[in-house]
Each structure stands twice: as C-alpha cells, then as structure tokens.
C-alpha cells in the first residue's frame, strides 16, 4: 500500500502505462549519453557556471529541486507534483537539477553502482511528471569538494530560484555536511521559499532507488515496477545472435551494450515501440541452459513484429517477471514453454491497455 506522511503530497501516484516514445533525435545515443557543454546548447540564451552548469533562460527564476532522481520512482514523482504545484502558484518554471554521473562513482571509483535510467530517459520521465526544465550537472571532484555554502552560492544561486522543494534526507556539500536545516538557513537569507516534503513509503518503508536496484537484481521486476510507477526501461543495440530463436519459430532481437542495471536472469513480460507501434515482448535474460550456452544474453521476442532491427537502438520496457530459467529435456518441451511465455507476456501487455 502506497502512503505519504505529510501534507501537500499526493496519496498515490498513478502507474504510467509506458514512457512516451522518444523522437529519433532524442533517442540517438540513448545508451551512451555523457553530459557536456553541448547539453543545452540548443538554447540561444543561457548562463554557464564554472562547473559547466548550463542554465537556459527559461529555467531562471523557478521552483527548483535538486537530486539524482535515478529511475524517477514514486517518491520522486510525489516531489515533482509539489514542485509543479508551487511553480504554478508562483507563475514560474518547475526546474529539476540532476547529476551525471552519480556522485558515488567519483567518490568511490571501486564501487559499481548501475544506473536505473539513462539521462535522456530520466529527463523524459521528469518532464512527464511536471518538470519544465531539466538541468544536468556534470559531477567532478571540484564540485564534490564544495562546502554546503559554496554549493549554494556557486550552483543554486545560478538558477536564481524563487522556491525550492526537497525531501527530508536531502544532503549537499562535501561529506554531505549540508541538510535541510542548513538549506533552510541559506534559503531564508536569499528570500527563497523552501518546502521540505515527507518521505513516500511503501509497506512502511521509504521508496528509494537503492531499494529498487535490489529488487531488480533479485529478479523482482513486478515489485520494482510497482515502486517505480512505470515500466523498467532497458535500451541497447540489436546485434546478431546464434539464431536459435528463429530456428525454433520464435525469432529474437539480441540486445547488447545496455548501460543500465540488468535484472536477474529470468523470463519477463515487456513491451517496446518500433516506428510508433507498440508491441508485446517476451524477454529472456541470462544463459541458454537447454543448449549448454552459459553466456549471459538479453533476447527479445517481439510478438507480431517482422522486420530487420540489426544495429538499431531499441528500448524494452519490462512489465513483470514471468519465470526463472531452466533446462528443458527436448525442443518440443521448450517450444511449449515459449508459447506459454508469449501468452503471459501478451497478458501483461494487454493489462496496461
């Protein structure tokens, strides 16, 4: 059960059927995005800090929230609804500042922290949930060594915000020294209206990106999607595989170069969009034990699709877990199970229609 403690925050955030398809231009290099000075270069009028924070003129003087927002889960969505509400009241833009890469990858290079969302998908989700402008702040050691006061003066002040919204666990500055109490002091001195919302909880536990990573790593995609409030997206390039699926009558698109967290081995129901058309997808993640093939792969049977996808970028939106991977005694038994997997994937797809 999804609950929110605190006033002014929605009691529930609806589950999105799926992400709105990205345009061809926006989708380009979806899986390999890196923030740069060109991220906002399409804006004719912007100001840039010494940390390459580029602020479109349309983002100045807004209600601002700052955070990683990886995955843009239900807790993030609740915060965005408050940002949107106050931006409307103040007749100004709703602005989100996110980081790339995650600060932990700079602070602890030996720690592998897989992303839940690429920057383009994250930006798209943030805008679907109320942001007018999304600013990507490239993370570097100089930025992470700022004191809370320096961060406020050198980053926050560049946005000239009239308001801010943050959660109770918001931290900023070197060694996470700044909290919402410190932020309140800075905002008061700058005449910025700060709103601190309460945490969004599911089953008495605060929703977090860490929790969702754990669920996906355990193969609990259905539970992860519930906390995300939208399908879990993976994007990569379609490459040539062994061709076994086609030989069995179930051709697959083999997805490689995926730069977000790969869920545990298993079979999943999913959907995708190809040329503006939605398709149900049966996805197998992991080895092929029936063929004694131990290499880990992502194989996608796109139900009802016929065409050449090789070398194209493709995004798959996982909806729910279907079953684990097992070895089958013969090909007939395997094909019978694949037909059941397809039926389950179609059912998951149709449930969101």
C-alpha positions in Angstrom: 0.0 0.0 0.0 1.4 3.4 -1.0 1.2 6.0 1.7 2.6 9.5 2.2 3.2 11.1 5.6 2.9 14.8 5.4 0.6 17.5 4.0 0.5 18.6 0.4 1.9 15.4 -1.1 -0.4 13.1 -3.2 -1.5 9.9 -1.5 -0.9 7.9 -4.7 1.0 8.3 -7.9 -0.6 6.6 -10.9 1.4 3.9 -12.7 2.3 5.1 -16.2 1.4 2.7 -18.9 4.8 3.3 -20.5 7.1 6.0 -21.5 6.1 8.2 -24.3 8.2 7.2 -27.3 11.3 9.4 -27.8 11.8 11.1 -31.1 14.6 9.8 -33.3 16.8 12.8 -32.4 16.2 12.4 -28.7 16.7 8.6 -28.8 20.1 9.0 -30.6 22.9 7.5 -28.4 20.3 6.8 -25.6 22.6 4.2 -24.1 25.9 6.2 -24.2 25.0 9.7 -23.1 27.6 11.9 -21.4 26.9 15.4 -20.1 28.8 18.1 -21.9 28.8 21.8 -22.7 26.5 21.0 -25.6 23.7 19.5 -23.5 21.7 22.8 -23.5 23.4 24.4 -26.5 20.2 24.5 -28.4 19.1 27.3 -26.2 20.1 30.7 -27.6 20.3 32.4 -24.3 22.0 30.7 -21.3 24.4 31.4 -18.5 27.1 28.9 -17.6 28.8 28.4 -14.2 32.5 27.4 -13.9 31.2 23.8 -13.4 29.5 23.7 -16.8 26.0 24.0 -15.4 24.2 25.5 -18.3 21.0 27.3 -17.4 18.5 28.0 -20.2 16.9 31.4 -19.7 13.6 29.6 -19.5 14.8 27.9 -16.3 15.8 31.0 -14.4 13.7 32.2 -11.5 11.8 29.0 -11.0 10.9 26.5 -8.3 13.9 24.1 -8.1 14.5 20.6 -6.8 18.0 19.0 -6.8 18.8 15.3 -6.7 19.9 12.2 -8.5 16.4 11.1 -9.4 17.7 7.8 -10.8 14.7 5.9 -12.1 12.2 8.7 -11.2 10.3 6.5 -8.8 7.1 7.2 -7.0 8.9 9.2 -4.3 10.5 11.4 -6.9 7.1 11.7 -8.6 5.5 12.9 -5.4 8.2 15.6 -5.0 7.7 16.7 -8.6 4.0 17.2 -8.1 4.8 19.6 -5.2 7.4 21.4 -7.4 4.8 21.7 -10.1 2.1 22.9 -7.7 4.3 25.7 -6.3 5.6 26.7 -9.7 2.0 27.1 -10.9 1.2 29.2 -7.9 4.3 31.4 -8.4 3.8 31.5 -12.2 7.3 30.3 -12.9 9.0 27.2 -14.3 9.4 23.9 -12.5 13.1 23.1 -12.6 15.0 19.9 -11.8 18.7 19.6 -11.4 20.1 16.1 -11.7 23.6 14.7 -11.6 25.7 12.7 -14.1 27.4 10.5 -13.2 26.2 9.6 -9.8 28.5 11.2 -7.2 29.3 7.8 -5.7 31.1 6.8 -8.9 33.6 9.7 -8.3 33.8 9.4 -4.5 34.3 5.6 -4.6 35.5 4.6 -8.1 35.8 0.9 -7.0 32.0 0.8 -6.2 29.9 -0.3 -9.1 26.5 1.5 -9.0 24.4 0.5 -12.0 22.0 3.2 -13.2 18.3 2.7 -13.3 17.9 5.3 -16.1 20.0 7.0 -18.7 19.9 10.8 -18.7 17.6 11.1 -21.8 15.1 8.7 -20.3 15.4 10.3 -16.8 14.8 13.7 -18.4 11.8 12.4 -20.3 10.3 11.0 -17.1 11.0 14.1 -15.1 9.1 16.2 -17.7 6.2 13.7 -17.8 5.8 14.2 -14.1 5.9 18.0 -14.1 9.3 19.5 -14.8 9.5 22.3 -17.3 13.3 22.3 -17.5 15.9 19.6 -16.6 19.4 20.7 -15.9 22.2 18.1 -15.9 25.1 18.9 -13.6 28.3 17.1 -14.6 29.9 15.7 -11.4 33.6 16.2 -10.8 35.8 16.3 -7.7 35.8 20.0 -7.6 32.0 20.0 -7.3 32.1 17.3 -4.6 34.7 19.2 -2.6 32.4 22.3 -2.3 31.2 23.2 1.2 27.4 23.5 1.5 27.8 27.3 1.4 29.9 27.1 -1.8 27.4 24.8 -3.4 24.5 27.1 -2.6 26.4 30.2 -3.9 28.0 28.6 -7.0 25.3 26.3 -8.1 21.9 27.1 -6.6 22.3 30.8 -6.9 23.0 30.5 -10.6 19.4 29.4 -11.1 18.0 32.5 -9.2 15.2 30.3 -7.7 12.2 31.8 -6.1 11.4 28.5 -4.4 12.9 25.0 -3.6 11.5 21.6 -2.8 13.5 18.8 -1.2 12.9 15.6 0.7 13.8 15.1 4.4 17.0 13.2 3.5 18.4 15.8 1.2 22.2 16.3 1.7 24.6 18.6 -0.1 28.2 19.8 0.1 31.4 18.0 1.0 30.9 14.9 3.3 27.1 15.5 3.0 27.5 18.2 5.6 24.5 20.3 4.4 21.0 19.1 5.3 17.6 20.7 5.1 18.2 22.7 8.2 21.3 24.2 6.7 19.5 24.7 3.4 16.6 26.5 5.2 19.1 29.0 6.6 20.6 29.7 3.2 17.2 30.0 1.6 15.9 32.4 4.3 18.9 34.6 3.7 18.3 34.6 -0.1 14.5 35.1 0.2 13.8 31.6 -1.3 10.7 29.7 -0.3 11.8 26.2 0.8 9.4 23.3 1.1 10.6 20.1 2.7 8.2 17.2 2.0 7.9 14.0 3.9 9.0 10.6 2.6 6.8 8.5 0.4 6.6 5.0 1.8 5.5 1.6 0.5 4.7 -1.1 3.1 6.2 1.2 5.8 9.5 1.6 4.0 10.7 4.7 2.3 10.9 4.2 -1.5 14.4 4.6 -2.7 16.5 3.9 -5.9 18.7 1.6 -3.8 15.6 -0.5 -2.8 14.6 -0.7 -6.5 18.1 -1.7 -7.6 17.9 -4.5 -5.0 14.6 -5.7 -6.3 15.7 -5.7 -10.0 18.9 -7.5 -9.0 16.8 -10.2 -7.4 14.6 -10.5 -10.5 11.6 -9.0 -8.7 10.7 -6.8 -11.6 6.9 -6.8 -10.8 7.7 -5.3 -7.3 10.2 -2.8 -8.8 7.7 -1.6 -11.4 5.2 -1.0 -8.6 7.7 1.2 -6.8 8.8 3.0 -10.0 5.2 3.8 -11.0 6.2 2.9 -14.6 7.9 0.1 -16.6 11.6 -0.5 -16.1 13.4 0.5 -19.3 16.5 -1.0 -20.8 18.0 0.3 -24.0 20.7 -1.1 -26.3 21.7 -2.1 -29.8 20.3 -5.1 -31.7 23.1 -7.5 -32.6 23.4 -10.8 -34.4 23.0 -13.9 -32.1 23.2 -17.6 -32.6 19.9 -17.7 -34.5 18.3 -20.4 -32.3 15.1 -18.5 -31.7 14.4 -18.1 -35.4 15.1 -21.8 -35.9 12.5 -22.6 -33.3 10.0 -20.3 -34.9 10.4 -17.5 -32.3 13.0 -15.0 -33.7 14.6 -12.7 -31.2 16.3 -9.3 -31.1 19.5 -9.7 -29.2 20.1 -6.6 -27.2 23.7 -5.6 -26.3 25.5 -2.5 -24.9 22.9 -1.9 -22.2 24.2 0.8 -19.8 21.6 0.4 -17.1 21.1 -2.2 -14.4 20.3 -5.7 -15.9 17.8 -7.6 -13.8 18.4 -11.1 -12.6 18.3 -14.0 -15.0 14.7 -14.9 -16.0 11.9 -14.5 -18.4 10.0 -11.2 -18.3 6.9 -9.7 -20.0 7.6 -6.4 -21.6 6.7 -4.0 -24.4 8.5 -1.9 -26.9 7.8 0.8 -29.5 9.1 0.4 -33.1 8.2 3.1 -35.6 5.5 4.4 -33.3 3.9 1.0 -33.0 3.7 -0.8 -29.6 4.4 -4.5 -29.3 4.3 -7.0 -26.5 7.7 -8.6 -25.9 8.8 -11.8 -24.2 12.3 -11.2 -22.8 14.9 -13.8 -21.7 17.8 -12.5 -19.7 20.6 -14.9 -19.0 22.2 -18.1 -20.4 20.5 -20.8 -22.5 20.9 -23.9 -20.3 19.0 -26.2 -22.7 21.8 -25.6 -25.3 24.6 -25.6 -22.7 25.3 -22.0 -23.6 26.4 -20.2 -20.4 26.9 -16.7 -21.9 24.5 -14.1 -20.5 22.3 -12.5 -23.1 19.2 -10.4 -23.5 16.9 -12.0 -26.1 13.7 -10.2 -27.0 10.9 -12.0 -29.0 8.8 -9.1 -30.3 5.3 -10.5 -30.7 3.8 -9.7 -34.1 6.8 -7.9 -35.5 8.5 -8.8 -38.7 11.4 -6.7 -40.0 15.2 -6.1 -39.7 16.3 -4.4 -36.5 20.0 -5.2 -36.7 22.3 -2.3 -35.5 19.3 -0.3 -34.4 18.8 1.1 -30.9 15.9 -0.5 -29.1 14.3 0.3 -25.8 12.5 -2.5 -23.9 10.1 -1.7 -21.1 9.9 -4.5 -18.6 6.4 -5.0 -17.0 6.6 -8.1 -14.8 8.5 -11.3 -14.0 7.2 -14.5 -15.7 9.5 -17.3 -14.6 13.1 -18.4 -13.9 15.4 -20.0 -16.4 15.5 -23.8 -16.5 16.9 -26.5 -18.8 14.4 -28.4 -20.9 14.7 -32.1 -21.8 13.9 -31.6 -25.5 13.0 -28.9 -28.1 9.3 -29.7 -28.1 9.0 -29.1 -24.4 11.0 -25.8 -24.8 8.7 -24.6 -27.6 5.6 -25.4 -25.5 7.0 -23.3 -22.7 7.9 -20.4 -25.0 4.3 -20.4 -26.2 3.2 -20.0 -22.6 5.7 -17.3 -22.0 4.4 -15.4 -25.0 0.8 -15.7 -23.8 1.9 -14.4 -20.3 3.7 -11.5 -22.0 0.7 -10.6 -24.1 -1.5 -10.7 -21.0 0.9 -8.3 -19.2 0.9 -6.0 -22.2 -2.9 -6.0 -22.6 -3.4 -5.3 -18.8 -1.9 -1.9 -19.5 -4.1 -1.0 -22.5 
